[in-house]
Amino acid sequence: MNPTELKLHLRRSVVTVLRQHWLLVLMLAGVILAGTAVALVPPLVLERVINQLTTGQAVLFSLAFAYFIFLALAGILESLQTVLITLIGQKITRQVRQDLCAKIQLLPASYFTQQQAGKTVSLFVNDVEALSALFDNGVLSMAADALKMIGIGAMIFTRSLGLGFLLLAITPLLFALTRHFQKRMLKAQQTHRSAIAQVNNAVPETLRCLRMIRTFNKQNYMEDRYDKHLQTSYQSLEKANFYDSVYSPIIVFSSSAVIAVMMVLASLSGNMQQLFGMSVGSAVAVIAYVGKIFTPLENIGMEIENIQSAVASIERIESFFQQPERILPTQQLDLSAALTQSVLSLSHVTFGYQPEEPVLKDLSFCINSGETVTLIGRTGAGKSTIFRLILGLYAPQQGTVEIAGQPADQLSDSQKRRLFGYVEQTLHPADGTVGDQISLFDAAITDQQIIEAAELVGLAGVIEKLPQGYATPWNPALFSQGQIQLLAIARAIAANPRILLLDEITANLDSGTEALVMEALQKASANRTVLSISHRLYQQNKTGRLITIG
Ligand SMILES: Nc1ncnc2c1ncn2[C@@H]1O[C@H](COP(=O)(O)OP(=O)(O)OP(=O)(O)O)[C@@H](O)[C@H]1O
């Protein structure tokens, strides 16, 4: 399937997981229902035991045993529910992350120039975390808690209509109180976390700037700032602890007050006694139920909080999924015939990252197969931009950029990899082995090709001396700056490309190392078309053609 047809979006990710793991979803529904029902049974057993005791009957061992078994079963089902909710939540989060990853591959280069990198990182990390909380401790557990409350409420109604109504009346009040405390506690915790982050930042900052602080006599300023963050963190923690310590007693007091009111009303004669009166056993069962009804109430408060904070993340993730995708070519263009003559041609190209601010204006040049061409021009003239156009990352607003007679932005990624070798000022390492730095995980590049590329740039000896040779995990400390640049050239030529694009590749090197890189480059350039940006390369080689940009 063409990836553009995937129509990635959040709902699709969630539905995919629910469909794939329907058995888990079914199990979860069963466990929630069974768990709710089983948790209602122990107080009922207790009711019978107490009623038997108060009427002078012997308590059956089987009843006591059933009480224990149901308690244990309720605990097991509750754990199973947590496990299943976490499992399904994690599967959904993983699918969302995978889909986000698939989406990012489909975005055009312009997305990355318009968006701050930090925002995209935050989307993958923080927003997906918030989404994870939505499933782990949000919608699913809220459904379970709501069901639990309904079950307990129904049982209370069957035992005492009056108490049922009493609870119905105070539940909204207690819920409002719970939300009030939770919101304040959360705010205090957030303030505390941000103050701690400030404190943590202040220490390394002070150490880093120690000399400057002393030179400019800023000790008092730094101390005051540090104290302020400490004070904020202390006060916010105090607040959070206060809310935490006050909330539980309020809930315990409320449930005791409900019971007390029930007892008082039950002791009255007439209608009240009819409404509230019950056997001793029922009273014990009802007290147990009242004790249980506040936990799901508290949970629902937290779950609402998680759902609310996930809403903003969902919107950001959804809007990321809505980003326009680059149009991927569906067929491989035939480049072989044309590669013998004109390889690259720019014809009347006008391009700006913002169309109203053109970087290149009416630029035309042509490069033949096997030619070596150097682009020179003042800084900011658009030399690197030309490379981006040749690589098809952007399309010009006017004019054409053609590779072997075909529009550059119509080439497929795999064709580009076979066609272009691209070396920049520094190597962008990938997570993997030293060999992976050369192959970039391209399955089409054999081990032999990796070795040949390393040999050609003169790095084979160095790599073979590493503890695991090409399989040594990548670590920049293994190589010198020059050797890293040689590795970048090896990466560029590993797929045996026809065209080499070199962007200031010796800019960061000293003259000794530069000579090494130049030697490797000369070997790598044989039988290839080479387009480079560099004054120094041209000055040294004085070969090929020079094109001035700007
Ligand atoms: N991704 C981008 N988004 C917006 N503007 C950009 C982007 N990349 C470069 N520019 C702008 O385009 C202009 C040309 O940049 P480019 O990097 O192509 O110049 P250059 O000739 O290679 O410069 P240098 O020799 O300093 O590397 C500059 O004004 C730069 O600020």
Ligand as a Chemical Component Dictionary entry (heavy atoms), coordinates in Angstrom:
data_LIG
# 
_chem_comp.id                   LIG 
_chem_comp.type                 NON-POLYMER 
_chem_comp.pdbx_formal_charge   0 
_chem_comp.three_letter_code    LIG 
# 
loop_
_chem_comp_atom.comp_id 
_chem_comp_atom.atom_id 
_chem_comp_atom.alt_atom_id 
_chem_comp_atom.type_symbol 
_chem_comp_atom.charge 
_chem_comp_atom.model_Cartn_x 
_chem_comp_atom.model_Cartn_y 
_chem_comp_atom.model_Cartn_z 
_chem_comp_atom.pdbx_ordinal 
LIG N1  N1  N 0 15.614 25.673 6.369 1  
LIG C1  C1  C 0 15.609 26.972 6.126 2  
LIG N2  N2  N 0 14.501 27.723 6.344 3  
LIG C2  C2  C 0 14.496 29.027 6.096 4  
LIG N3  N3  N 0 15.554 29.712 5.634 5  
LIG C3  C3  C 0 16.690 29.028 5.406 6  
LIG C4  C4  C 0 16.777 27.630 5.663 7  
LIG N4  N4  N 0 18.021 27.208 5.358 8  
LIG C5  C5  C 0 18.686 28.316 4.927 9  
LIG N5  N5  N 0 17.883 29.377 4.966 10 
LIG C6  C6  C 0 18.236 30.735 4.541 11 
LIG O1  O1  O 0 18.531 30.677 3.165 12 
LIG C7  C7  C 0 19.650 31.475 2.873 13 
LIG C8  C8  C 0 20.695 30.633 2.145 14 
LIG O2  O2  O 0 21.181 29.660 3.017 15 
LIG P1  P1  P 0 22.245 28.566 2.568 16 
LIG O3  O3  O 0 22.548 27.717 3.733 17 
LIG O4  O4  O 0 21.773 27.904 1.340 18 
LIG O5  O5  O 0 23.480 29.506 2.233 19 
LIG P2  P2  P 0 24.970 29.106 1.910 20 
LIG O6  O6  O 0 25.348 29.839 0.683 21 
LIG O7  O7  O 0 25.133 27.629 1.889 22 
LIG O8  O8  O 0 25.689 29.735 3.173 23 
LIG P3  P3  P 0 27.020 29.241 3.924 24 
LIG O9  O9  O 0 28.151 29.382 2.955 25 
LIG O10 O10 O 0 27.132 30.191 5.070 26 
LIG O11 O11 O 0 26.756 27.831 4.348 27 
LIG C9  C9  C 0 20.141 32.041 4.173 28 
LIG O12 O12 O 0 19.666 33.363 4.280 29 
LIG C10 C10 C 0 19.501 31.184 5.221 30 
LIG O13 O13 O 0 19.205 31.923 6.356 31 
# 
loop_
_chem_comp_bond.comp_id 
_chem_comp_bond.atom_id_1 
_chem_comp_bond.atom_id_2 
_chem_comp_bond.value_order 
_chem_comp_bond.pdbx_ordinal 
LIG N1  C1  SING 1  
LIG C1  N2  SING 2  
LIG C1  C4  DOUB 3  
LIG N2  C2  DOUB 4  
LIG C2  N3  SING 5  
LIG N3  C3  DOUB 6  
LIG C3  C4  SING 7  
LIG C3  N5  SING 8  
LIG C4  N4  SING 9  
LIG N4  C5  DOUB 10 
LIG C5  N5  SING 11 
LIG N5  C6  SING 12 
LIG C6  O1  SING 13 
LIG C6  C10 SING 14 
LIG O1  C7  SING 15 
LIG C7  C8  SING 16 
LIG C7  C9  SING 17 
LIG C8  O2  SING 18 
LIG O2  P1  SING 19 
LIG P1  O3  DOUB 20 
LIG P1  O4  SING 21 
LIG P1  O5  SING 22 
LIG O5  P2  SING 23 
LIG P2  O6  DOUB 24 
LIG P2  O7  SING 25 
LIG P2  O8  SING 26 
LIG O8  P3  SING 27 
LIG P3  O9  DOUB 28 
LIG P3  O10 SING 29 
LIG P3  O11 SING 30 
LIG C9  O12 SING 31 
LIG C9  C10 SING 32 
LIG C10 O13 SING 33 
# 
